[in-house]
Amino acid sequence: MIGLFEKLKHIPGPKLLHCVTIKGKGFAPALADPKKWHAPGTFNKSTGSKLSTVNRSPTFQEVFGNTLLTLAKTNDRIIAVSPAMLSGSSLSKMKSEMPDRVFDVGIAEQHSVTFCAGLAADGLLPFCAIYSTFLQRAYDQLIHDVALQKLPVVFCIDRAGVVGTDGPTHHGAFDISFLRCIPNITGASPMDLDDFKNLLFTAQCDTLNGPFAIRYPKSVGSGELKSKFCKIPLGKGRKIKSGKRIAILSLGPIGQFAVEACQELLDDHIDVAHYDLRFFKPIDETLLHDVFSQFSVVITIEDGSIIGGIGSAVMEFMVDNGYHSILKRLGLPDTFATQGTQNQLHALYGYDKKAIISLIRSLHHEPNKENIS
């Protein structure tokens, strides 16, 4: 290569150097199946066999692929589009069964969004499966080609929140913040797998008046997957647990930490309420009025940037409506998240179960706060 570069330096005019690479070079299983081994997870380096994940729950990606295939069999408007992420987004099975309704447009995120806009303008219902960090590349297309025209494109935002070992380039930290400010968009994040399945179902039930974004992490999900679909009211959250004086507002699967924290705090006779917001746009104002009229302390939790995120949305609501509760926001700080496992990063940035419990105990026992003691 160095020799070729030296020769090219002395050739006048435009030059083209074509480098042919082999994916998986040096590891026989990856040479045999490059697609499977692009992101294989943990495996035995000697045998190439994957390490056992016995009796684990399905991942959000698996539920997405299976649910969309099921919905597509009864709704012929559904089209799946992905910018070179078919296997990562679990669309390979749908591609195999419905090759004319699944499009891999390559590593061209801007094109994928504008392509979806064209499909939607022609009466189809495209589901754009795209990683959160890569949606940033298509922000202009999202605004001008989709949202401005109120086109019904469903953005399935994979790898939202911290993603673990892929590191700073792949964390989905900013999608809540940059989507909230766009008019005509509906944005949601499910707390469990059944909610995720039902949000996908809801997105194709009615004629959408604009884009619908559903964000979800790269991880195993929680909760029981029920056989029946259930339509979810747009912009409506839900109460997970009643409580006294302190309320937690969570968005997305990170709410499972809140469930665990509330249960553990009961051992200390601290009874905390928990609400799952579900939607970051529109935010459930009826639920928020109910929360701020009852609770002296409100804590928001999100797997994303707290600058411009769901905590900011709640804070804006509180100020606009004249409430005076104590508000604490947990999430990613104003920095690029480092590399580490998801559990390590949740702990490092202070929004795992332990951090929630520590914050609530400090607030509960804080002096000169008789109204919350």
C-alpha positions as CSV (number, residue, x, y, z in Angstrom):
1,M,0.0,0.0,0.0
2,I,2.8,2.4,0.9
3,G,4.5,1.7,-2.4
4,L,1.3,2.3,-4.3
5,F,0.7,5.6,-2.5
6,E,4.2,6.7,-3.4
7,K,3.6,6.0,-7.1
8,L,0.2,7.8,-7.0
9,K,1.8,10.9,-5.6
10,H,3.6,11.4,-8.9
11,I,0.7,10.7,-11.3
12,P,-1.0,14.0,-12.3
13,G,-4.8,14.4,-12.2
14,P,-7.5,12.4,-10.3
15,K,-6.5,8.9,-9.1
16,L,-8.6,6.0,-8.0
17,L,-7.1,3.3,-5.7
18,H,-9.4,0.3,-5.3
19,C,-8.7,-1.7,-2.1
20,V,-10.3,-5.1,-1.9
21,T,-10.6,-6.3,1.7
22,I,-11.7,-9.6,3.2
23,K,-14.1,-9.3,6.2
24,G,-13.1,-11.6,9.1
25,K,-9.5,-12.1,7.9
26,G,-7.7,-14.3,10.3
27,F,-10.7,-16.1,11.9
28,A,-12.2,-19.0,10.0
29,P,-15.8,-18.8,11.2
30,A,-16.0,-15.1,10.3
31,L,-14.5,-15.9,6.8
32,A,-17.3,-18.5,6.3
33,D,-20.1,-16.2,7.5
34,P,-19.1,-12.5,7.6
35,K,-22.7,-11.3,8.1
36,K,-23.3,-13.5,11.2
37,W,-19.9,-12.5,12.7
38,H,-20.2,-8.8,12.2
39,A,-21.4,-8.4,15.8
40,P,-21.5,-11.9,17.3
41,G,-21.6,-11.2,21.0
42,T,-19.5,-13.4,23.3
43,F,-18.1,-16.6,21.9
44,N,-15.4,-19.2,22.4
45,K,-12.4,-18.0,20.4
46,S,-11.1,-21.6,20.0
47,T,-14.2,-23.2,18.7
48,G,-16.2,-20.2,17.4
49,S,-19.3,-21.4,19.4
50,K,-21.4,-18.7,21.0
51,L,-21.5,-18.7,24.8
52,S,-24.8,-20.0,26.2
53,T,-27.7,-17.7,26.8
54,V,-30.0,-20.3,28.3
55,N,-33.5,-19.2,29.2
56,R,-32.9,-15.5,28.5
57,S,-35.8,-13.2,27.6
58,P,-36.1,-12.0,23.9
59,T,-34.2,-8.9,22.9
60,F,-35.9,-5.8,21.7
61,Q,-34.4,-6.5,18.3
62,E,-35.9,-10.0,18.1
63,V,-39.4,-8.7,19.2
64,F,-39.1,-6.0,16.6
65,G,-38.3,-8.4,13.7
66,N,-40.9,-10.9,14.7
67,T,-43.6,-8.4,15.4
68,L,-43.1,-6.4,12.1
69,L,-43.2,-9.6,10.1
70,T,-46.5,-10.6,11.8
71,L,-48.0,-7.1,11.2
72,A,-46.8,-7.1,7.6
73,K,-48.7,-10.3,6.9
74,T,-52.0,-8.6,7.6
75,N,-51.1,-5.0,6.6
76,D,-49.9,-4.9,3.0
77,R,-48.9,-1.2,3.3
78,I,-46.0,-2.0,5.6
79,I,-42.5,-1.8,4.1
80,A,-39.2,-2.2,6.0
81,V,-36.2,-0.1,5.2
82,S,-32.7,-0.3,6.8
83,P,-29.4,1.4,6.0
84,A,-27.2,-1.7,6.1
85,M,-28.6,-3.0,9.4
86,L,-30.9,-5.9,8.4
87,S,-29.2,-8.5,10.6
88,G,-28.6,-6.1,13.5
89,S,-32.2,-5.0,13.4
90,S,-33.5,-8.6,13.1
91,L,-35.0,-8.0,9.7
92,S,-33.3,-10.9,7.9
93,K,-36.3,-13.2,8.4
94,M,-38.7,-10.7,7.0
95,K,-36.3,-10.1,4.1
96,S,-36.3,-13.9,3.4
97,E,-40.1,-14.2,3.5
98,M,-41.0,-10.9,1.9
99,P,-38.0,-9.9,-0.3
100,D,-40.0,-7.3,-2.2
101,R,-41.1,-5.5,1.0
102,V,-37.7,-5.2,2.8
103,F,-35.0,-2.8,1.4
104,D,-31.4,-2.6,2.5
105,V,-30.2,0.7,1.0
106,G,-26.6,0.3,2.3
107,I,-24.8,2.7,4.5
108,A,-26.8,5.7,3.3
109,E,-28.9,7.0,6.2
110,Q,-29.9,10.2,4.4
111,H,-31.2,8.2,1.4
112,S,-33.0,5.8,3.7
113,V,-35.1,8.5,5.3
114,T,-35.9,10.3,2.0
115,F,-36.7,6.9,0.4
116,C,-39.2,6.3,3.3
117,A,-40.6,9.8,2.7
118,G,-41.3,8.8,-1.0
119,L,-42.9,5.5,0.0
120,A,-45.1,7.3,2.5
121,A,-46.1,10.0,0.0
122,D,-47.2,7.1,-2.3
123,G,-49.5,5.7,0.4
124,L,-47.3,3.0,1.9
125,L,-46.3,2.7,5.6
126,P,-42.5,2.5,5.8
127,F,-40.8,1.3,9.0
128,C,-37.3,2.8,9.0
129,A,-35.1,0.6,11.2
130,I,-32.1,2.8,12.1
131,Y,-29.6,3.0,15.0
132,S,-30.0,6.1,17.1
133,T,-26.4,7.3,16.5
134,F,-26.8,7.0,12.7
135,L,-30.2,8.8,12.6
136,Q,-28.1,11.9,13.4
137,R,-26.7,11.7,9.9
138,A,-30.2,12.1,8.4
139,Y,-31.5,14.9,10.6
140,D,-32.1,17.3,7.7
141,Q,-34.1,14.7,5.8
142,L,-36.1,13.8,8.9
143,I,-37.1,17.5,9.3
144,H,-37.6,18.6,5.7
145,D,-38.6,15.4,3.8
146,V,-40.7,13.7,6.5
147,A,-41.9,15.9,9.4
148,L,-42.5,19.1,7.4
149,Q,-44.8,17.2,5.1
150,K,-46.4,15.2,7.9
151,L,-45.6,11.9,6.3
152,P,-46.4,8.7,8.1
153,V,-42.9,7.2,8.5
154,V,-42.3,4.9,11.5
155,F,-38.8,5.4,12.9
156,C,-37.7,2.3,14.8
157,I,-34.7,3.8,16.6
158,D,-32.5,0.9,17.6
159,R,-29.5,1.1,20.1
160,A,-31.1,4.0,22.0
161,G,-29.3,4.9,25.2
162,V,-25.8,3.5,26.1
163,V,-24.9,0.5,23.9
164,G,-21.9,-0.8,25.7
165,T,-18.7,-1.9,24.1
166,D,-19.1,-0.1,20.8
167,G,-18.1,3.0,22.6
168,P,-18.7,6.8,22.2
169,T,-19.5,6.7,18.5
170,H,-22.4,4.3,18.9
171,H,-24.2,5.5,22.1
172,G,-27.7,6.7,21.3
173,A,-27.6,9.6,23.7
174,F,-29.2,12.5,21.8
175,D,-32.3,11.2,20.0
176,I,-34.9,12.3,22.6
177,S,-33.3,15.8,22.6
178,F,-33.1,16.3,18.9
179,L,-36.6,14.8,18.2
180,R,-38.5,16.7,20.8
181,C,-38.0,20.0,19.1
182,I,-39.3,18.8,15.7
183,P,-43.0,19.6,15.0
184,N,-45.5,17.0,13.9
185,I,-43.6,14.0,15.4
186,T,-44.8,11.5,17.9
187,G,-42.1,9.9,20.1
188,A,-42.3,6.9,22.4
189,S,-40.1,4.5,24.4
190,P,-41.5,1.3,25.8
191,M,-40.6,0.1,29.3
192,D,-41.1,-3.6,28.5
193,L,-41.4,-6.0,25.6
194,D,-45.1,-6.2,25.5
195,D,-45.4,-2.4,25.4
196,F,-42.9,-2.4,22.6
197,K,-44.9,-4.9,20.6
198,N,-48.1,-2.9,21.2
199,L,-46.4,0.4,20.1
200,L,-45.4,-1.2,16.8
201,F,-49.0,-2.4,16.5
202,T,-50.4,1.1,17.3
203,A,-48.1,2.8,14.8
204,Q,-49.8,0.9,11.9
205,C,-53.4,1.0,13.2
206,D,-54.5,4.4,12.1
207,T,-53.5,6.9,9.5
208,L,-50.6,8.7,11.1
209,N,-50.6,12.5,11.0
210,G,-46.8,12.7,10.8
211,P,-43.8,10.5,11.7
212,F,-43.9,8.1,14.7
213,A,-40.6,7.4,16.5
214,I,-40.1,4.4,18.8
215,R,-36.7,4.2,20.6
216,Y,-35.4,1.1,22.3
217,P,-32.0,-0.2,23.5
218,K,-29.7,-3.0,22.4
219,S,-30.6,-5.4,25.2
220,V,-32.7,-8.2,26.5
221,G,-36.2,-7.0,27.4
222,S,-38.4,-7.6,30.4
223,G,-42.0,-8.5,31.0
224,E,-44.3,-11.2,29.6
225,L,-45.0,-11.1,25.9
226,K,-48.8,-11.6,25.5
227,S,-50.3,-13.1,22.4
228,K,-52.8,-10.4,21.7
229,F,-52.1,-6.9,20.4
230,C,-53.4,-3.9,22.3
231,K,-53.6,-0.4,20.9
232,I,-51.9,2.3,23.1
233,P,-53.4,5.8,23.4
234,L,-51.0,8.2,21.8
235,G,-49.3,10.5,24.3
236,K,-50.5,8.7,27.4
237,G,-48.4,7.3,30.2
238,R,-49.3,5.0,33.0
239,K,-49.0,4.6,36.7
240,I,-46.8,1.7,37.7
241,K,-47.1,2.2,41.5
242,S,-48.8,4.5,44.0
243,G,-46.7,6.2,46.7
244,K,-46.3,9.1,49.1
245,R,-44.5,12.4,48.7
246,I,-41.9,11.3,46.2
247,A,-42.6,10.3,42.6
248,I,-40.4,8.8,39.9
249,L,-41.1,9.5,36.2
250,S,-39.2,7.2,33.9
251,L,-39.0,6.8,30.2
252,G,-38.2,3.5,28.5
253,P,-36.7,0.2,29.7
254,I,-34.6,2.2,32.2
255,G,-37.8,2.3,34.2
256,Q,-37.1,-1.3,35.4
257,F,-34.4,0.2,37.7
258,A,-37.2,2.3,39.2
259,V,-39.4,-0.7,39.7
260,E,-36.6,-2.5,41.6
261,A,-35.6,0.6,43.6
262,C,-39.2,1.2,44.7
263,Q,-39.5,-2.4,45.9
264,E,-36.2,-2.2,47.9
265,L,-37.1,1.1,49.4
266,L,-40.2,-0.4,50.9
267,D,-37.9,-2.3,53.3
268,D,-36.9,1.2,54.7
269,H,-40.6,2.2,54.9
270,I,-40.1,4.7,52.0
271,D,-43.1,4.4,49.7
272,V,-42.3,6.0,46.4
273,A,-44.7,6.4,43.4
274,H,-43.6,5.4,39.9
275,Y,-45.0,6.5,36.6
276,D,-44.0,5.3,33.1
277,L,-44.3,8.2,30.7
278,R,-44.1,6.1,27.6
279,F,-44.1,9.1,25.3
280,F,-41.6,11.9,25.2
281,K,-43.7,13.8,22.6
282,P,-46.4,14.6,23.2
283,I,-45.8,14.4,26.9
284,D,-48.8,13.3,29.0
285,E,-49.8,16.6,30.6
286,T,-52.8,15.1,32.4
287,L,-50.5,12.6,34.2
288,L,-48.0,15.4,35.0
289,H,-50.8,17.6,36.5
290,D,-51.7,14.7,38.7
291,V,-48.1,14.1,39.7
292,F,-47.2,17.7,40.5
293,S,-50.4,18.3,42.4
294,Q,-49.6,15.4,44.7
295,F,-45.9,15.1,45.2
296,S,-43.3,17.4,46.7
297,V,-40.4,15.7,45.0
298,V,-40.3,14.5,41.5
299,I,-37.4,12.5,39.9
300,T,-37.0,11.9,36.2
301,I,-34.9,9.0,34.8
302,E,-33.9,8.5,31.2
303,D,-31.2,6.5,29.2
304,G,-30.2,9.6,27.2
305,S,-28.9,13.1,27.6
306,I,-30.5,15.0,30.4
307,I,-29.9,18.2,28.4
308,G,-33.0,18.6,26.3
309,G,-34.3,15.1,27.3
310,I,-37.4,14.0,29.1
311,G,-36.2,15.6,32.4
312,S,-36.1,18.9,30.5
313,A,-39.6,18.4,29.1
314,V,-40.9,17.8,32.6
315,M,-39.0,20.8,34.0
316,E,-40.6,23.0,31.2
317,F,-44.0,21.7,32.1
318,M,-43.4,22.4,35.8
319,V,-42.3,26.0,35.1
320,D,-45.0,26.7,32.5
321,N,-47.8,25.6,34.9
322,G,-46.5,27.2,38.1
323,Y,-45.6,24.2,40.1
324,H,-42.9,24.3,42.7
325,S,-41.9,20.8,43.5
326,I,-38.3,19.7,44.0
327,L,-37.2,18.2,40.6
328,K,-34.1,15.9,40.2
329,R,-33.1,14.6,36.8
330,L,-31.1,11.4,36.2
331,G,-29.5,10.5,32.9
332,L,-26.4,11.1,30.8
333,P,-24.5,14.2,31.7
334,D,-23.1,16.8,29.3
335,T,-20.3,14.6,28.0
336,F,-19.7,11.9,25.4
337,A,-20.3,8.6,27.3
338,T,-17.2,6.5,27.5
339,Q,-16.8,2.8,26.6
340,G,-18.1,0.1,29.0
341,T,-20.8,-2.3,29.5
342,Q,-24.3,-1.0,29.8
343,N,-24.4,-1.8,33.5
344,Q,-21.1,-0.1,34.1
345,L,-22.2,3.0,32.3
346,H,-25.6,3.2,34.1
347,A,-23.7,3.1,37.4
348,L,-20.9,5.4,36.2
349,Y,-23.4,8.1,35.2
350,G,-25.7,7.7,38.2
351,Y,-29.0,6.3,36.9
352,D,-29.0,2.6,37.9
353,K,-31.0,1.1,40.8
354,K,-28.3,1.9,43.3
355,A,-28.1,5.6,42.3
356,I,-31.9,5.9,42.4
357,I,-32.1,4.4,45.9
358,S,-29.2,6.6,47.1
359,L,-30.9,9.8,45.8
360,I,-34.2,9.0,47.3
361,R,-32.8,8.1,50.7
362,S,-30.9,11.4,50.7
363,L,-34.0,13.4,49.7
364,H,-36.2,11.5,52.2
365,H,-33.9,12.3,55.1
366,E,-32.7,15.7,54.0
367,P,-33.0,18.2,56.9
368,N,-35.4,21.2,56.8
369,K,-37.7,19.3,54.4
370,E,-40.4,18.3,56.8
371,N,-42.9,18.0,54.0
372,I,-41.0,15.0,52.5
373,S,-39.6,13.4,55.7
